[in-house]
Amino acid sequence: MRWTPLALCMLAVVPGSLAAQSNPVVRAAVGLAAEGRGDSAYRLVSAELSRATPGDSGYVEALFWRARLAIYGDSAERDLRRVAIEYASSPWADDALLQLSQLALAAGNPASAFELAGRVRSDYPGSDLKPGAALWAARAAFQIGEPRSACALLDSAASEGAADVEFANQVQFFRGRCTAALLAAPPPRRAEGMATTTLGGSTRDTAMSRPAAAPPAGARYEVQVAAATSDEAARNLVDRLARAGLAARIVPGAGNVRRVRLGPFPSQAAADSVARAAQRVAGGAPFLVRVP
């Protein structure tokens, strides 16, 4: 996937500003890109990244903006994932997750887009990107056949982003799909092999194909191989990975999405190694998820 400079920055208009550019070098790079000098902007922020100390605020900021100024989608995705996973407590993590959701939807993976946008709302409840995340999650929900979830998310987006007229117009456009006939249709049948359990007072669907093992002490990362919209597809992928010696499990997600995951693993290096192995078996773009 190839983008023109700053295309990532303009994938969506959402209420709230982009992550602030506190570094003057990054501000200069963004200014260059706005003038159409994308290559110069990318080189400038890449040079700043090479000088920064990994883990420092300036390093994370430069990493985030290198992704936003990238020409190629794969390099942008790699940097955005690093921000979202390695620096999940940084001011740029919620924005990185939202951009990853947009990339996933553009690449034809609405299930992953739905999950990523949902994580913005669940993991960063105070984020000013929550209305935009609701809009993108709704768009993905329509594509995975979850109109009720989509329309509920659009209602949230309309309420939370009402002050932004342009954004409200975008939401209203998609709300046009929430017709009475659509919402009166029976909900999709729960796939076989799914049961309803109560966890912490809330009800959710739980995959029964294989029990999920409790994470070992000190585990930090899991590898998400894919997100499926049917129990059969998820089980088939688990079986395929098992034949290659990779023990995967199914983790239920919002909107009846089944997430196929490996791990947990005690280090990012271990998880990276398994992610590469999973990609050779299943294709796609497996990614790391940080767990407590």
C-alpha positions as CSV (number, residue, x, y, z in Angstrom):
1,M,0.0,0.0,0.0
2,R,1.4,3.4,-1.0
3,W,0.4,6.8,0.3
4,T,1.2,10.3,-0.8
5,P,3.0,12.3,1.9
6,L,0.7,13.3,4.7
7,A,-2.0,10.9,3.4
8,L,-2.1,9.2,6.8
9,C,-2.6,12.5,8.5
10,M,-5.7,13.1,6.3
11,L,-7.4,9.7,6.4
12,A,-10.0,11.0,8.7
13,V,-11.3,14.3,10.2
14,V,-12.1,13.7,13.8
15,P,-12.9,16.1,16.6
16,G,-9.9,17.0,18.7
17,S,-6.5,18.0,17.5
18,L,-3.8,15.6,16.3
19,A,-1.2,14.7,18.9
20,A,0.6,18.0,19.6
21,Q,4.0,18.6,18.1
22,S,6.1,19.7,21.0
23,N,9.4,19.1,19.2
24,P,10.4,22.1,17.0
25,V,12.0,19.8,14.5
26,V,8.8,17.8,14.2
27,R,6.8,21.0,13.8
28,A,9.1,22.0,11.0
29,A,8.7,18.6,9.3
30,V,5.0,18.8,9.4
31,G,5.2,22.3,8.0
32,L,7.3,21.0,5.1
33,A,4.8,18.3,4.4
34,A,2.0,20.8,4.3
35,E,3.9,22.7,1.6
36,G,4.1,19.6,-0.5
37,R,7.7,18.7,0.5
38,G,7.0,15.3,1.9
39,D,10.3,13.7,1.1
40,S,12.2,16.5,3.0
41,A,9.7,16.2,5.9
42,Y,10.2,12.5,6.2
43,R,14.0,12.8,6.1
44,L,14.0,15.5,8.7
45,V,11.9,13.6,11.2
46,S,13.9,10.4,10.5
47,A,17.1,12.2,11.3
48,E,15.6,13.5,14.5
49,L,14.5,10.0,15.5
50,S,18.0,8.7,15.0
51,R,19.4,11.3,17.4
52,A,16.8,10.7,20.1
53,T,17.2,8.3,23.0
54,P,14.8,5.3,22.6
55,G,12.0,5.6,25.1
56,D,12.2,9.3,25.7
57,S,9.2,11.5,24.9
58,G,11.1,13.1,21.9
59,Y,11.8,9.6,20.5
60,V,8.2,8.5,20.7
61,E,7.0,11.8,19.2
62,A,9.4,11.4,16.3
63,L,8.5,7.8,15.8
64,F,4.8,8.7,15.7
65,W,5.3,11.5,13.1
66,R,7.6,9.4,11.0
67,A,4.6,7.1,10.6
68,R,2.3,10.0,9.8
69,L,4.6,11.3,7.2
70,A,5.4,8.0,5.6
71,I,4.9,7.3,1.9
72,Y,4.5,3.6,2.2
73,G,1.7,2.1,4.3
74,D,3.7,-0.9,5.5
75,S,6.5,1.3,7.1
76,A,3.8,3.6,8.6
77,E,2.0,0.6,10.1
78,R,5.2,-0.7,11.6
79,D,6.0,2.6,13.4
80,L,2.4,3.0,14.5
81,R,2.3,-0.4,16.0
82,R,5.5,0.4,18.0
83,V,3.9,3.5,19.4
84,A,0.7,1.7,20.3
85,I,2.4,-1.4,21.9
86,E,5.7,-0.3,23.2
87,Y,4.7,3.2,24.3
88,A,1.0,2.6,25.2
89,S,1.1,5.2,27.9
90,S,2.4,8.0,25.6
91,P,0.3,10.9,24.4
92,W,0.4,9.5,20.9
93,A,-0.7,5.9,21.6
94,D,-4.5,6.5,21.1
95,D,-3.9,8.4,17.8
96,A,-1.6,5.5,16.6
97,L,-4.4,3.0,17.4
98,L,-6.9,5.0,15.4
99,Q,-4.6,5.3,12.4
100,L,-4.0,1.6,12.5
101,S,-7.8,1.1,12.5
102,Q,-8.0,3.3,9.4
103,L,-5.2,1.4,7.7
104,A,-6.9,-1.9,8.4
105,L,-10.2,-0.8,7.0
106,A,-8.4,0.6,3.9
107,A,-6.6,-2.7,3.5
108,G,-9.9,-4.7,3.5
109,N,-9.7,-6.0,7.1
110,P,-12.8,-4.6,8.8
111,A,-12.7,-7.0,11.8
112,S,-9.3,-5.7,12.8
113,A,-10.3,-2.2,12.1
114,F,-13.3,-2.7,14.4
115,E,-11.2,-4.1,17.2
116,L,-8.5,-1.4,17.0
117,A,-11.0,1.5,17.0
118,G,-12.7,-0.2,19.9
119,R,-9.5,-0.2,21.8
120,V,-9.2,3.5,21.5
121,R,-12.5,3.9,23.3
122,S,-11.9,1.2,25.9
123,D,-8.2,1.7,26.7
124,Y,-8.2,5.5,26.5
125,P,-11.6,6.6,28.0
126,G,-10.4,10.2,28.4
127,S,-9.1,10.6,24.8
128,D,-10.5,13.3,22.6
129,L,-10.3,10.8,19.8
130,K,-13.2,8.7,21.2
131,P,-15.8,10.2,18.8
132,G,-13.6,9.6,15.8
133,A,-12.9,6.0,17.0
134,A,-16.7,5.5,17.3
135,L,-17.2,6.6,13.7
136,W,-14.5,4.3,12.3
137,A,-15.6,1.4,14.5
138,A,-19.1,1.9,13.1
139,R,-17.9,1.9,9.5
140,A,-16.1,-1.4,10.2
141,A,-19.1,-2.8,12.0
142,F,-21.3,-2.3,8.9
143,Q,-18.8,-4.2,6.9
144,I,-18.7,-7.2,9.2
145,G,-22.5,-7.4,9.3
146,E,-23.1,-5.8,12.7
147,P,-25.5,-3.0,11.9
148,R,-26.9,-2.7,15.4
149,S,-23.4,-2.1,16.8
150,A,-22.7,0.3,14.0
151,C,-25.7,2.4,14.6
152,A,-25.1,2.4,18.4
153,L,-21.6,3.6,17.8
154,L,-22.8,6.3,15.4
155,D,-25.2,7.5,18.1
156,S,-22.2,7.8,20.5
157,A,-20.1,9.6,17.9
158,A,-22.9,12.1,17.2
159,S,-23.3,12.8,20.9
160,E,-19.6,13.0,21.8
161,G,-18.6,15.0,18.7
162,A,-21.6,17.3,18.3
163,A,-19.5,20.4,18.7
164,D,-17.5,19.7,15.5
165,V,-19.9,20.5,12.6
166,E,-17.8,18.9,9.9
167,F,-17.5,15.7,11.9
168,A,-21.2,15.8,12.8
169,N,-22.0,15.9,9.0
170,Q,-19.8,12.8,8.4
171,V,-21.6,10.9,11.2
172,Q,-25.0,12.0,9.8
173,F,-24.0,10.6,6.4
174,F,-23.4,7.1,7.8
175,R,-26.4,7.3,10.1
176,G,-28.5,7.3,6.9
177,R,-27.9,3.6,6.8
178,C,-29.6,3.1,10.1
179,T,-33.1,2.5,8.7
180,A,-36.0,1.1,10.7
181,A,-36.0,-2.0,8.4
182,L,-32.3,-2.6,9.1
183,L,-32.6,-2.3,12.8
184,A,-35.8,-4.4,12.9
185,A,-34.0,-7.3,11.3
186,P,-33.2,-10.3,13.6
187,P,-29.7,-10.3,15.1
188,P,-27.2,-12.7,13.5
189,R,-27.4,-16.2,15.0
190,R,-24.7,-16.9,17.6
191,A,-22.3,-19.3,16.0
192,E,-22.1,-22.9,17.2
193,G,-19.5,-23.5,19.8
194,M,-20.2,-20.2,21.5
195,A,-21.6,-19.9,25.0
196,T,-22.7,-16.9,27.1
197,T,-20.8,-16.5,30.4
198,T,-21.0,-13.7,33.0
199,L,-17.6,-12.1,33.9
200,G,-17.5,-9.4,36.4
201,G,-21.2,-8.8,36.2
202,S,-21.3,-8.4,32.4
203,T,-22.5,-10.9,29.8
204,R,-20.3,-11.7,26.8
205,D,-19.8,-14.5,24.2
206,T,-17.0,-16.9,24.9
207,A,-15.4,-19.3,22.4
208,M,-15.7,-22.9,23.6
209,S,-13.6,-24.5,20.9
210,R,-10.5,-24.5,23.2
211,P,-10.1,-23.2,26.7
212,A,-7.7,-20.3,27.0
213,A,-4.8,-21.0,29.2
214,A,-4.1,-18.5,32.1
215,P,-1.2,-16.2,31.2
216,P,2.0,-17.3,33.0
217,A,3.5,-14.9,35.6
218,G,5.4,-12.1,34.0
219,A,3.8,-12.5,30.6
220,R,3.8,-9.3,28.6
221,Y,2.9,-9.8,25.0
222,E,0.4,-11.8,22.9
223,V,0.4,-12.2,19.1
224,Q,-2.9,-11.6,17.3
225,V,-2.8,-13.5,14.1
226,A,-6.2,-12.5,12.8
227,A,-9.8,-11.5,13.7
228,A,-12.5,-13.7,12.2
229,T,-16.3,-13.1,12.0
230,S,-17.3,-16.7,12.3
231,D,-16.5,-19.5,14.8
232,E,-15.7,-21.9,11.9
233,A,-13.1,-19.6,10.4
234,A,-11.4,-19.0,13.7
235,R,-11.3,-22.7,14.5
236,N,-9.9,-23.5,11.0
237,L,-7.1,-20.9,11.6
238,V,-6.4,-22.4,15.1
239,D,-6.1,-25.9,13.5
240,R,-3.9,-24.6,10.7
241,L,-1.5,-23.0,13.2
242,A,-1.5,-26.1,15.4
243,R,-0.4,-28.2,12.5
244,A,2.6,-25.9,12.2
245,G,3.4,-26.3,15.9
246,L,1.8,-23.0,17.1
247,A,-0.7,-23.3,19.9
248,A,-3.3,-20.6,19.3
249,R,-6.6,-19.9,21.1
250,I,-9.8,-18.0,20.3
251,V,-10.4,-14.8,22.3
252,P,-13.9,-13.3,22.0
253,G,-14.1,-9.6,21.0
254,A,-16.8,-7.0,20.6
255,G,-19.4,-7.4,17.9
256,N,-19.1,-11.2,17.9
257,V,-15.6,-11.0,16.5
258,R,-13.2,-13.9,17.2
259,R,-9.6,-13.0,17.8
260,V,-7.0,-15.8,17.1
261,R,-4.1,-15.2,19.4
262,L,-0.8,-16.9,20.4
263,G,1.0,-16.5,23.7
264,P,1.4,-14.9,26.1
265,F,5.1,-14.4,25.8
266,P,7.5,-13.0,28.4
267,S,9.3,-10.6,26.0
268,Q,8.7,-8.6,22.9
269,A,11.5,-10.4,21.2
270,A,9.9,-13.8,21.8
271,A,6.6,-12.5,20.6
272,D,8.1,-11.0,17.4
273,S,9.7,-14.3,16.6
274,V,6.4,-16.1,16.9
275,A,4.6,-13.4,14.9
276,R,7.0,-14.0,12.0
277,A,6.4,-17.7,12.2
278,A,2.6,-17.2,12.2
279,Q,2.8,-14.9,9.2
280,R,4.6,-17.6,7.3
281,V,1.8,-20.0,8.1
282,A,-1.3,-17.8,7.9
283,G,-0.2,-14.8,5.9
284,G,-1.8,-11.5,6.8
285,A,-0.2,-9.1,9.3
286,P,0.0,-10.6,12.8
287,F,0.7,-8.0,15.5
288,L,1.7,-7.8,19.1
289,V,-0.7,-6.9,21.9
290,R,0.6,-5.9,25.3
291,V,-1.1,-7.6,28.2
292,P,-0.8,-7.0,32.0
